[in-house]
Amino acid sequence: MMPIKTRSAVGYRCILCCVDLLNPDESYLRRAAEFAKSREAELELVYVAEPHHRSFLGRLFGSAEAEQNLEELIYGARQQLEQWLPQLPGHISKQVMGVGSLADDLASQLKESQPDLIIMGQHHLSPLYRLLEGDELHGLVQHCACDLLILEAKRDWCHPMSLLAAVDFEPTTPVLLSMADQIACGLGGRLTALHVTELLQHANIALDLEEEPGEHLKQLQLADREMATALEQSDEFTLKACLLKTGEVEQLLLRGQRELKPDLMLLGNTHSSSIFRLDGHLHSLIHQLPGDILVLRIS
């Protein structure tokens, strides 16, 4: 049986929140501020207006008029933000205006602020969402030294909250669940774990070991049930339940998310690219999963 590791603390000192100036969203800002306040963390805002807006407006109006239109859009957004910010809970410690691409601005601010968490919005018109669809997200998820929170647009936090953590029964699983439990406690929520046994992977392992696949899977499912029971009974965190599924990982996680309808989905990131680990599915899952997603870095 996998050893139960000790608790790993989730302490957010600095949270970096990316704000699309051409698609500002009051509910997104409020939720980011509420999350920062619940963790007693400083909140920094990075405003982004991507250069591609200039080329798009340029095709519509011509370069000179496009620049003026963009400046007017940004000015209007900043005026709107000035009305929203005083009403947000907690304290905004810094506001930074981006001048280049999102990827460049984010990399620069990460280096300067060294945040513990990045918050991004998830709506299709935003350059932030286009970043989530592209190769930049793969690099951000694989190499970022902090957690990543993706908030769905136009919604509020629920109270009480339900949280669903995807686990793969690696030695780091108790660490992930301990961190997830701390997040759940901070948000006043209850935590459920979901483990998917990759059917094809273990069928191939059985063939390599010259075992009968059905018997190999039966032994594996028995071990998984013992592990789930140990996690449910652990004193290191509080689980409502540890659910077990067998099949294709991404398909069953998406189905579990639709059926359970958690307010927040949690994924662990150990910086592995193996397709036999959940890490190897992070990019695809983040793109496909609806709702709010928190990717916790497991060091």
DRENSE-98554 format. One line per 5 residues: for each residue y, z negated, x negated of N, C-alpha, C. Coordinates in nm, 3 decimals. Atoms other than C-alpha are relative to their C-alpha. Last residue first. Example, Ala and Ser with C-alpha at 12.3 -4.5 7.8 and 13.67 -1.06 7.14 Angstrom:
<sites>
-0.119,0.006,0.082,-0.106,-0.714,-1.367,0.109,-0.073,0.077; -0.119,0.000,-0.089,-0.450,-0.780,-1.230,0.120,0.000,-0.090;
</sites>
This chain:
<sites>
-0.006,-0.009,0.147,1.998,0.507,-0.690,-0.124,-0.060,-0.062; 0.094,0.101,0.048,1.940,0.581,-0.321,-0.007,0.012,-0.151; 0.046,-0.024,0.136,2.244,0.765,-0.187,-0.089,-0.116,-0.044; -0.014,0.114,0.089,2.269,0.726,0.190,-0.059,0.032,-0.136; 0.092,-0.019,0.113,2.328,1.037,0.399,0.027,-0.111,-0.101;
-0.039,0.075,0.118,2.489,0.941,0.732,-0.109,0.020,-0.107; 0.103,0.011,0.104,2.467,1.192,1.018,0.058,-0.078,-0.118; -0.049,0.059,0.125,2.659,1.199,1.346,-0.117,-0.021,-0.097; -0.046,0.138,0.005,2.549,1.433,1.625,0.043,-0.044,-0.139; -0.123,0.026,-0.074,2.336,1.745,1.611,0.045,-0.144,-0.022;
-0.003,0.120,-0.083,2.085,1.807,1.331,0.133,-0.011,0.075; 0.063,-0.015,-0.131,2.060,2.168,1.213,0.018,-0.120,0.092; -0.052,-0.116,-0.071,2.298,2.194,0.914,-0.052,0.006,0.144; -0.141,0.026,-0.027,2.230,1.842,0.793,0.060,0.115,0.081; -0.011,0.099,-0.107,1.857,1.905,0.829,0.146,-0.026,0.037;
0.037,-0.061,-0.128,1.866,2.227,0.627,0.018,-0.097,0.116; -0.098,-0.105,-0.030,2.056,2.073,0.336,-0.027,0.061,0.136; -0.130,0.053,-0.040,1.848,1.755,0.343,0.098,0.108,0.044; -0.038,-0.055,-0.131,1.503,1.919,0.348,0.142,-0.037,0.040; 0.008,-0.145,0.006,1.416,1.872,-0.021,0.040,0.068,0.129;
-0.115,-0.052,0.074,1.541,1.516,-0.002,0.002,0.152,-0.001; -0.107,-0.026,-0.096,1.279,1.447,0.266,0.123,0.058,-0.069; -0.080,0.120,-0.023,1.016,1.486,-0.004,0.109,0.034,0.101; 0.090,0.102,-0.052,0.736,1.742,-0.020,0.069,-0.134,0.016; 0.016,-0.026,-0.143,0.993,2.022,-0.051,-0.096,-0.100,0.063;
0.137,-0.033,-0.039,1.086,1.867,-0.386,-0.009,0.023,0.150; -0.004,-0.131,-0.066,1.459,1.881,-0.463,-0.138,0.042,0.048; 0.119,-0.080,0.024,1.491,1.509,-0.546,0.014,0.132,0.075; -0.030,-0.115,0.086,1.839,1.359,-0.562,-0.124,0.076,-0.041; 0.038,0.045,0.134,1.719,1.025,-0.416,0.020,0.110,-0.102;
-0.015,-0.104,0.103,1.904,1.092,-0.091,-0.031,-0.060,-0.136; -0.013,0.048,0.136,1.812,0.894,0.220,0.009,0.116,-0.098; 0.091,-0.066,0.093,1.882,1.014,0.573,0.024,-0.058,-0.139; -0.013,0.036,0.141,2.039,0.822,0.861,-0.108,0.069,-0.082; 0.123,-0.035,0.072,2.101,0.959,1.211,0.021,-0.031,-0.147;
-0.018,-0.030,0.142,2.373,0.785,1.415,-0.136,0.025,-0.063; -0.144,-0.018,0.022,2.417,0.755,1.792,0.030,0.036,-0.145; -0.069,0.108,0.072,2.045,0.812,1.837,0.149,0.031,-0.012; -0.145,-0.006,-0.015,1.927,1.053,2.110,0.072,-0.115,-0.071; -0.050,0.138,0.011,1.560,0.944,2.104,0.151,-0.009,0.018;
0.066,0.090,-0.096,1.423,1.274,2.238,0.060,-0.140,-0.002; -0.031,-0.041,-0.139,1.668,1.512,2.067,-0.058,-0.099,0.101; -0.142,0.022,-0.022,1.654,1.327,1.734,0.038,0.035,0.144; -0.022,0.143,-0.013,1.277,1.309,1.749,0.144,-0.034,0.028; 0.050,0.040,-0.131,1.259,1.682,1.815,0.022,-0.149,0.024;
-0.092,-0.053,-0.100,1.484,1.754,1.517,-0.044,-0.039,0.141; -0.121,0.082,0.010,1.274,1.522,1.301,0.105,0.047,0.101; 0.023,0.127,-0.068,0.960,1.692,1.433,0.118,-0.096,-0.012; 0.018,-0.019,-0.144,1.076,2.044,1.349,-0.014,-0.132,0.073; -0.129,-0.030,-0.061,1.211,1.945,1.007,-0.012,0.014,0.152;
-0.103,0.104,0.015,0.893,1.770,0.897,0.127,0.033,0.077; -0.100,-0.057,0.089,0.621,2.002,1.033,0.123,-0.089,-0.002; -0.032,-0.141,-0.023,0.334,1.805,1.183,0.099,0.050,-0.103; 0.073,-0.087,0.092,0.230,1.442,1.227,0.030,0.145,0.034; 0.028,-0.133,-0.052,0.456,1.177,1.380,-0.077,0.078,-0.106;
0.078,-0.091,0.085,0.486,0.802,1.328,-0.025,0.131,0.072; 0.075,-0.102,-0.073,0.750,0.567,1.473,-0.068,0.096,-0.097; 0.021,-0.106,0.099,0.864,0.250,1.298,-0.094,0.101,0.064; 0.133,-0.061,0.008,1.008,0.018,1.564,-0.002,0.097,-0.117; 0.044,-0.003,-0.139,1.310,-0.203,1.645,-0.142,0.056,0.007;
0.030,-0.128,-0.061,1.336,-0.267,1.273,-0.039,-0.019,0.146; 0.048,0.012,-0.137,1.507,-0.568,1.117,-0.017,0.139,0.061; -0.081,-0.076,-0.094,1.542,-0.579,0.739,-0.063,-0.016,0.138; -0.115,-0.056,0.071,1.415,-0.773,0.437,0.094,0.078,0.091; -0.113,0.092,-0.013,1.182,-1.000,0.636,0.127,0.056,-0.063;
-0.071,0.040,0.121,0.931,-0.717,0.680,0.116,-0.096,0.033; 0.012,0.145,0.017,0.715,-0.711,0.994,0.077,-0.053,-0.121; -0.045,0.065,-0.124,0.816,-0.360,1.108,0.000,-0.152,-0.013; -0.145,-0.015,-0.008,0.785,-0.236,0.748,0.056,-0.070,0.125; -0.061,0.084,0.104,0.434,-0.378,0.710,0.152,0.008,0.005;
0.011,0.140,-0.044,0.332,-0.228,1.046,0.065,-0.093,-0.101; -0.097,0.019,-0.107,0.463,0.114,0.939,-0.001,-0.144,0.050; -0.133,0.006,0.061,0.270,0.092,0.613,0.106,-0.025,0.105; -0.010,0.127,0.071,-0.054,0.003,0.791,0.139,-0.016,-0.062; -0.013,0.102,-0.102,0.001,0.292,1.033,0.012,-0.139,-0.063;
-0.136,-0.006,-0.053,0.067,0.528,0.740,0.021,-0.110,0.106; -0.089,0.060,0.101,-0.255,0.418,0.568,0.144,-0.002,0.049; 0.031,0.143,0.001,-0.451,0.493,0.888,0.090,-0.074,-0.099; -0.064,0.057,-0.119,-0.276,0.829,0.919,-0.026,-0.150,0.011; -0.145,0.005,0.023,-0.374,0.915,0.562,0.072,-0.064,0.118;
-0.025,0.110,0.095,-0.737,0.823,0.617,0.150,-0.017,-0.024; 0.030,0.124,-0.068,-0.749,1.044,0.929,0.027,-0.120,-0.089; -0.113,0.030,-0.088,-0.573,1.327,0.745,-0.022,-0.132,0.073; -0.113,0.036,0.085,-0.834,1.320,0.466,0.120,-0.041,0.085; 0.026,0.136,0.047,-1.115,1.316,0.722,0.114,-0.050,-0.088;
-0.010,0.094,-0.112,-0.974,1.619,0.902,-0.020,-0.144,-0.044; -0.139,0.027,-0.041,-0.908,1.807,0.577,0.013,-0.102,0.113; -0.009,-0.059,-0.133,-1.269,1.766,0.444,0.139,-0.034,0.056; 0.033,0.091,-0.110,-1.223,1.684,0.078,0.010,0.076,0.132; 0.130,-0.038,-0.055,-1.238,1.923,-0.219,-0.049,-0.102,0.104;
0.090,0.109,0.034,-0.946,1.742,-0.383,-0.143,0.026,0.049; -0.003,0.014,0.146,-0.744,2.065,-0.383,-0.098,-0.108,-0.046; 0.076,-0.113,0.055,-0.853,2.124,-0.023,-0.006,-0.007,-0.152; 0.142,0.023,-0.028,-0.737,1.776,0.077,-0.086,0.111,-0.058; 0.046,0.103,0.093,-0.402,1.831,-0.097,-0.149,-0.025,0.019;
0.014,-0.064,0.131,-0.355,2.157,0.096,-0.051,-0.099,-0.104; 0.118,-0.086,-0.011,-0.423,1.979,0.425,-0.026,0.070,-0.133; 0.118,0.084,0.024,-0.178,1.711,0.311,-0.130,0.076,0.023; 0.003,0.054,0.136,0.107,1.959,0.269,-0.131,-0.076,-0.026; 0.043,-0.108,0.091,0.026,2.147,0.590,-0.013,-0.051,-0.142;
0.140,-0.039,-0.022,0.037,1.832,0.805,-0.048,0.103,-0.102; 0.000,-0.146,0.009,0.361,1.683,0.669,-0.144,0.051,0.003; 0.101,-0.043,0.097,0.337,1.323,0.787,-0.007,0.152,0.004; 0.078,-0.119,-0.034,0.664,1.247,0.966,-0.097,0.030,-0.114; 0.072,-0.061,0.113,0.814,0.898,0.955,-0.082,0.118,0.049;
0.088,-0.110,-0.040,1.078,0.773,1.199,-0.059,0.064,-0.125; 0.041,-0.089,0.108,1.255,0.438,1.164,-0.094,0.106,0.056; 0.136,-0.050,-0.015,1.449,0.260,1.441,-0.029,0.092,-0.118; 0.054,-0.102,0.090,1.760,0.049,1.384,-0.145,0.031,0.033; 0.141,0.027,0.024,1.967,-0.145,1.638,-0.061,0.120,-0.071;
0.103,-0.088,-0.053,2.347,-0.145,1.640,-0.141,-0.045,-0.032; 0.053,0.062,-0.120,2.648,-0.372,1.601,-0.107,0.083,0.067; -0.045,-0.077,-0.117,2.825,-0.139,1.359,-0.051,-0.060,0.131; -0.146,-0.017,0.004,2.807,-0.376,1.062,0.055,0.072,0.121; -0.062,0.131,-0.027,2.453,-0.482,1.156,0.152,0.011,0.004;
0.022,0.030,-0.141,2.341,-0.118,1.175,0.065,-0.132,0.038; -0.091,-0.086,-0.076,2.498,-0.040,0.835,-0.011,-0.032,0.149; -0.134,0.054,0.022,2.319,-0.342,0.686,0.105,0.082,0.075; -0.010,0.121,-0.080,1.994,-0.226,0.845,0.138,-0.064,-0.015; -0.023,-0.042,-0.138,2.040,0.122,0.698,0.018,-0.120,0.092;
-0.137,-0.051,-0.008,2.077,-0.028,0.350,0.034,0.040,0.143; -0.087,0.116,0.020,1.759,-0.233,0.394,0.147,0.041,0.010; -0.003,0.074,-0.124,1.585,0.071,0.541,0.086,-0.125,-0.010; -0.073,-0.075,-0.102,1.679,0.286,0.243,0.012,-0.080,0.129; -0.141,0.004,0.042,1.564,0.020,-0.004,0.086,0.072,0.103;
-0.057,0.131,-0.037,1.238,-0.026,0.189,0.147,-0.014,-0.040; -0.018,0.015,-0.145,1.183,0.354,0.165,0.053,-0.138,0.040; -0.140,0.028,-0.032,1.244,0.379,-0.213,0.023,-0.026,0.149; -0.039,0.135,0.043,0.874,0.343,-0.298,0.145,-0.038,0.032; -0.006,0.005,0.145,0.810,0.657,-0.086,0.038,-0.143,-0.040;
0.096,0.095,0.055,0.709,0.623,0.279,-0.016,0.014,-0.152; 0.117,-0.074,0.046,0.896,0.938,0.391,-0.102,-0.087,-0.072; 0.060,0.058,0.121,1.169,0.786,0.606,-0.124,0.080,-0.039; 0.116,-0.080,0.038,1.411,0.926,0.866,-0.053,-0.052,-0.132; 0.014,-0.031,0.143,1.642,0.649,0.989,-0.127,0.080,-0.023;
0.133,-0.053,0.032,1.747,0.639,1.356,-0.003,0.041,-0.147; 0.007,-0.070,0.128,2.042,0.424,1.466,-0.144,0.041,-0.026; 0.138,-0.019,0.042,2.124,0.313,1.821,0.000,0.085,-0.126; 0.043,-0.126,0.057,2.470,0.172,1.880,-0.151,0.002,-0.024; 0.059,0.011,0.134,2.582,-0.103,2.116,-0.052,0.135,-0.048;
0.028,0.142,0.019,2.849,0.011,2.162,-0.088,-0.050,0.114; 0.061,0.067,-0.114,2.896,0.386,2.117,-0.026,-0.147,-0.034; 0.112,0.086,0.032,3.141,0.534,1.867,-0.052,-0.063,0.128; -0.035,0.134,0.043,3.358,0.805,2.017,-0.125,-0.074,-0.046; 0.083,0.106,-0.058,3.328,1.182,2.060,0.045,-0.134,-0.057;
-0.026,0.029,-0.141,3.535,1.497,2.009,-0.099,-0.100,0.062; -0.134,0.000,-0.059,3.396,1.620,1.679,-0.002,-0.045,0.146; -0.014,-0.106,-0.100,3.067,1.519,1.520,0.136,-0.014,0.068; -0.031,0.043,-0.136,3.104,1.296,1.217,0.017,0.121,0.091; -0.046,-0.119,-0.072,2.934,1.369,0.885,0.017,-0.039,0.146;
0.003,0.022,-0.144,2.906,1.063,0.658,0.061,0.122,0.068; -0.069,-0.105,-0.076,2.817,1.122,0.290,-0.019,-0.026,0.149; 0.059,-0.033,-0.129,2.722,0.849,0.043,0.086,0.105,0.071; -0.037,0.089,-0.109,2.831,0.850,-0.322,-0.068,0.045,0.129; 0.038,0.138,0.034,2.731,0.987,-0.662,0.042,-0.098,0.109;
-0.106,0.095,-0.028,2.733,1.348,-0.541,-0.048,-0.143,-0.025; -0.060,0.056,0.121,2.474,1.562,-0.719,0.110,-0.104,0.025; 0.093,0.024,0.109,2.222,1.678,-0.460,0.062,-0.078,-0.115; 0.105,0.093,-0.037,2.434,1.637,-0.149,-0.087,-0.035,-0.120; -0.063,0.128,-0.034,2.746,1.798,-0.295,-0.107,-0.105,0.029;
-0.044,0.067,0.123,2.549,2.074,-0.466,0.058,-0.136,0.027; 0.121,0.029,0.076,2.365,2.164,-0.145,0.037,-0.073,-0.129; 0.062,0.121,-0.053,2.690,2.129,0.048,-0.124,-0.037,-0.079; -0.071,0.117,0.050,2.864,2.378,-0.180,-0.063,-0.128,0.050; 0.069,0.054,0.116,2.593,2.634,-0.108,0.069,-0.125,-0.054;
0.014,-0.079,0.121,2.737,2.691,0.236,-0.073,-0.071,-0.113; 0.096,-0.108,-0.016,2.702,2.562,0.591,-0.034,0.068,-0.132; 0.130,0.057,-0.032,2.863,2.223,0.527,-0.106,0.108,0.014; 0.054,0.058,0.123,3.152,2.399,0.355,-0.139,-0.056,0.025; 0.049,-0.114,0.079,3.199,2.609,0.667,-0.053,-0.048,-0.133;
0.132,-0.034,-0.051,3.217,2.280,0.859,-0.056,0.120,-0.076; 0.092,0.106,0.039,3.500,2.158,0.638,-0.141,0.032,0.048; 0.051,-0.033,0.133,3.669,2.495,0.679,-0.093,-0.107,-0.053; -0.058,0.068,0.115,3.690,2.396,1.047,-0.054,0.053,-0.131; -0.121,-0.070,0.040,3.631,2.626,1.342,0.057,-0.054,-0.130;
0.025,-0.133,0.055,3.267,2.521,1.380,0.126,0.073,-0.045; -0.028,-0.091,-0.110,3.314,2.147,1.416,0.018,0.140,-0.057; 0.100,-0.103,-0.028,3.160,1.878,1.201,0.040,0.077,0.125; 0.016,-0.035,-0.139,3.408,1.645,1.035,-0.098,0.115,0.016; -0.038,-0.136,-0.037,3.368,1.497,0.689,-0.020,0.020,0.149;
0.014,-0.030,-0.143,3.360,1.141,0.557,0.050,0.142,0.025; -0.082,-0.112,-0.045,3.292,1.076,0.187,-0.025,0.019,0.149; 0.040,-0.077,-0.118,3.162,0.734,0.080,0.099,0.112,0.025; 0.139,0.035,-0.028,3.166,0.513,-0.231,-0.055,0.082,0.115; 0.032,0.069,-0.126,3.484,0.676,-0.355,-0.149,-0.034,0.008;
0.136,0.051,0.014,3.558,0.756,-0.722,-0.042,-0.078,0.126; 0.017,0.119,-0.084,3.931,0.798,-0.648,-0.135,-0.068,-0.019; -0.111,0.096,0.009,4.030,1.038,-0.927,-0.031,-0.130,0.073; -0.016,0.045,0.138,3.704,1.227,-0.985,0.107,-0.108,-0.009; 0.117,0.081,0.032,3.628,1.248,-0.615,0.014,-0.059,-0.140;
-0.023,0.133,-0.057,3.984,1.367,-0.554,-0.117,-0.093,-0.025; -0.110,0.066,0.070,3.944,1.659,-0.796,0.021,-0.142,0.051; 0.047,0.036,0.133,3.602,1.757,-0.661,0.107,-0.076,-0.078; 0.094,0.111,-0.014,3.731,1.743,-0.305,-0.049,-0.046,-0.136; -0.075,0.121,-0.034,4.034,1.956,-0.382,-0.091,-0.122,0.005;
-0.078,0.040,0.117,3.820,2.215,-0.561,0.076,-0.130,0.027; 0.092,0.042,0.106,3.557,2.234,-0.285,0.078,-0.051,-0.122; 0.056,0.131,-0.033,3.823,2.240,-0.014,-0.088,-0.051,-0.113; 0.120,-0.004,-0.083,4.004,2.528,-0.178,-0.051,-0.142,0.024; 0.092,-0.109,0.030,4.354,2.480,-0.306,-0.116,0.003,0.096;
-0.076,-0.124,0.020,4.666,2.275,-0.230,-0.091,0.119,-0.027; 0.072,-0.098,0.079,4.526,1.952,-0.090,0.079,0.130,-0.009; -0.007,-0.134,-0.055,4.776,1.693,0.032,-0.072,0.097,-0.092; -0.011,-0.104,0.102,4.675,1.337,-0.053,0.001,0.136,0.068; 0.008,-0.131,-0.064,4.726,1.029,0.166,0.028,0.106,-0.107;
-0.055,-0.115,0.072,4.648,0.683,0.028,-0.015,0.125,0.086; -0.053,0.038,0.131,4.567,0.328,0.141,0.065,0.117,-0.074; 0.014,-0.124,0.079,4.530,0.394,0.512,0.064,-0.025,-0.136; -0.112,-0.039,0.086,4.484,0.046,0.662,-0.034,0.128,-0.076; 0.013,0.010,0.145,4.268,-0.081,0.946,0.123,0.051,-0.072;
0.035,0.134,0.048,4.273,0.047,1.302,-0.009,-0.002,-0.152; 0.136,0.013,0.049,4.459,0.373,1.374,-0.028,-0.143,-0.044; 0.084,0.056,-0.105,4.773,0.364,1.589,-0.145,-0.020,-0.045; -0.034,0.141,-0.025,5.014,0.406,1.297,-0.090,-0.066,0.104; 0.038,0.095,0.106,4.820,0.720,1.192,0.039,-0.144,0.029;
0.132,0.061,-0.014,4.838,0.913,1.519,-0.023,-0.115,-0.097; 0.006,0.076,-0.126,5.211,0.989,1.543,-0.132,-0.074,0.014; -0.092,0.113,0.012,5.238,1.085,1.175,0.005,-0.083,0.128; 0.069,0.106,0.074,4.928,1.301,1.223,0.089,-0.123,-0.014; 0.097,0.060,-0.091,5.104,1.507,1.490,-0.071,-0.117,-0.066;
-0.076,0.074,-0.102,5.402,1.567,1.263,-0.094,-0.071,0.096; -0.045,0.123,0.064,5.163,1.663,0.981,0.081,-0.086,0.097; 0.115,0.090,0.014,4.991,1.911,1.211,0.042,-0.132,-0.064; 0.032,0.052,-0.133,5.321,2.068,1.313,-0.116,-0.099,-0.005; -0.106,0.094,-0.037,5.425,2.101,0.948,-0.030,-0.063,0.135;
0.023,0.122,0.078,5.090,2.259,0.860,0.104,-0.107,0.037; 0.121,0.064,-0.050,5.123,2.512,1.140,-0.027,-0.133,-0.070; -0.034,0.058,-0.130,5.484,2.588,1.045,-0.121,-0.071,0.060; -0.082,0.118,0.023,5.387,2.635,0.680,0.036,-0.069,0.131; 0.088,0.104,0.052,5.109,2.870,0.784,0.077,-0.130,-0.023;
0.083,0.050,-0.110,5.345,3.073,1.002,-0.091,-0.114,-0.045; -0.087,0.079,-0.087,5.598,3.101,0.716,-0.081,-0.060,0.115; -0.032,0.123,0.072,5.330,3.214,0.473,0.086,-0.092,0.085; 0.119,0.084,0.001,5.201,3.465,0.727,0.027,-0.132,-0.069; 0.004,0.070,-0.127,5.550,3.602,0.785,-0.120,-0.093,0.008;
-0.115,0.090,-0.009,5.583,3.686,0.417,-0.003,-0.082,0.128; 0.006,0.114,0.092,5.229,3.823,0.382,0.115,-0.098,0.017; -0.062,-0.037,0.127,5.214,4.044,0.692,0.017,-0.123,-0.086; -0.147,-0.002,-0.003,5.163,3.922,1.048,0.064,0.062,-0.124; -0.060,-0.004,-0.132,4.796,3.958,1.144,0.150,0.026,-0.004;
0.047,-0.120,-0.068,4.638,4.055,0.812,0.063,0.013,0.138; -0.064,-0.115,0.062,4.853,3.795,0.639,-0.042,0.129,0.067; -0.131,-0.016,-0.063,4.742,3.530,0.886,0.073,0.121,-0.056; 0.022,-0.031,-0.142,4.383,3.581,0.773,0.133,0.024,0.071; 0.044,-0.139,-0.008,4.481,3.602,0.404,-0.023,0.041,0.145;
-0.110,-0.089,0.037,4.687,3.284,0.431,-0.042,0.146,0.014; -0.087,-0.011,-0.117,4.415,3.101,0.623,0.117,0.094,-0.029; 0.044,-0.114,-0.080,4.180,3.188,0.333,0.082,0.013,0.129; -0.072,-0.124,0.029,4.394,2.956,0.114,-0.043,0.117,0.088; 0.067,-0.091,0.093,4.245,2.646,0.286,0.080,0.129,-0.020;
-0.039,-0.126,-0.065,4.467,2.381,0.438,-0.046,0.111,-0.092; 0.043,-0.129,0.053,4.314,2.043,0.351,0.055,0.113,0.086; -0.034,-0.107,-0.093,4.452,1.692,0.388,-0.030,0.135,-0.063; -0.027,-0.123,0.076,4.270,1.423,0.189,0.025,0.110,0.102; 0.005,-0.127,-0.073,4.289,1.081,0.355,0.035,0.115,-0.094;
-0.090,-0.102,0.055,4.204,0.757,0.172,-0.020,0.130,0.077; 0.019,-0.136,-0.049,4.051,0.459,0.353,0.107,0.091,-0.058; -0.123,-0.079,-0.001,4.009,0.119,0.186,-0.033,0.143,0.045; -0.024,-0.093,0.111,3.693,-0.065,0.286,0.138,0.064,0.013; -0.107,0.064,0.078,3.622,-0.373,0.500,0.033,0.084,-0.124;
0.055,0.025,0.133,3.293,-0.211,0.618,0.102,-0.066,-0.092; 0.124,0.076,-0.019,3.386,-0.232,0.988,-0.065,-0.034,-0.133; -0.034,0.138,-0.032,3.741,-0.126,0.894,-0.125,-0.086,0.015; -0.053,0.063,0.121,3.616,0.188,0.722,0.033,-0.147,0.025; 0.113,0.021,0.091,3.404,0.276,1.026,0.047,-0.070,-0.127;
0.079,0.110,-0.054,3.698,0.222,1.261,-0.119,-0.030,-0.091; -0.072,0.125,0.025,3.922,0.440,1.042,-0.079,-0.121,0.049; 0.005,0.023,0.145,3.667,0.723,1.040,0.067,-0.132,-0.035; 0.136,0.045,0.032,3.627,0.688,1.417,-0.016,-0.026,-0.148; 0.017,0.135,-0.049,4.003,0.704,1.469,-0.138,-0.055,-0.035;
-0.076,0.092,0.085,4.039,1.008,1.246,-0.020,-0.145,0.043; 0.064,0.001,0.132,3.762,1.196,1.428,0.069,-0.100,-0.093; 0.120,0.081,-0.014,3.902,1.099,1.770,-0.075,-0.011,-0.132; -0.034,0.141,-0.007,4.248,1.227,1.669,-0.125,-0.088,0.007; 0.076,0.057,-0.111,4.124,1.568,1.560,0.022,-0.151,0.000;
0.002,0.146,0.000,4.337,1.788,1.335,-0.064,-0.054,0.128; 0.079,0.044,-0.114,4.229,2.155,1.327,-0.005,-0.153,0.005; -0.016,-0.100,-0.105,4.479,2.332,1.099,-0.086,-0.030,0.122; -0.136,-0.001,-0.055,4.526,2.027,0.877,0.017,0.099,0.114; -0.040,-0.140,-0.011,4.153,1.977,0.827,0.136,0.007,0.069;
-0.068,-0.034,-0.125,4.117,1.612,0.726,0.044,0.146,-0.005; -0.057,-0.135,0.007,3.868,1.492,0.462,0.056,0.039,0.137; 0.014,-0.073,-0.126,3.811,1.113,0.459,0.073,0.134,-0.011; -0.083,-0.121,0.005,3.749,0.935,0.127,-0.026,0.082,0.125; 0.055,-0.108,-0.081,3.616,0.579,0.160,0.100,0.116,0.002;
-0.094,-0.109,-0.027,3.683,0.318,-0.110,-0.072,0.111,0.077; -0.132,0.042,0.048,3.516,-0.021,-0.156,0.105,0.102,0.039; -0.097,-0.109,0.010,3.204,0.042,0.049,0.135,-0.057,-0.038; -0.137,0.048,0.009,2.933,-0.213,-0.024,0.095,0.116,-0.018; -0.089,-0.110,-0.032,2.581,-0.133,0.091,0.141,-0.055,0.001;
-0.123,0.023,-0.076,2.354,-0.383,-0.081,0.076,0.130,0.024; -0.107,-0.068,0.073,1.996,-0.302,-0.185,0.126,-0.008,0.084; -0.115,-0.055,-0.073,1.735,-0.546,-0.062,0.100,0.066,-0.096; -0.103,0.094,-0.042,1.421,-0.596,-0.269,0.117,0.072,0.065; -0.103,0.029,0.100,1.130,-0.355,-0.283,0.107,-0.091,0.060;
-0.128,0.019,-0.068,0.821,-0.371,-0.064,0.104,-0.041,-0.103; -0.064,0.130,0.013,0.528,-0.232,-0.262,0.133,-0.004,0.073; -0.124,-0.008,0.074,0.353,0.076,-0.117,0.066,-0.137,-0.011; -0.120,0.000,-0.085,0.000,0.000,0.000,0.125,0.000,-0.088;
</sites>
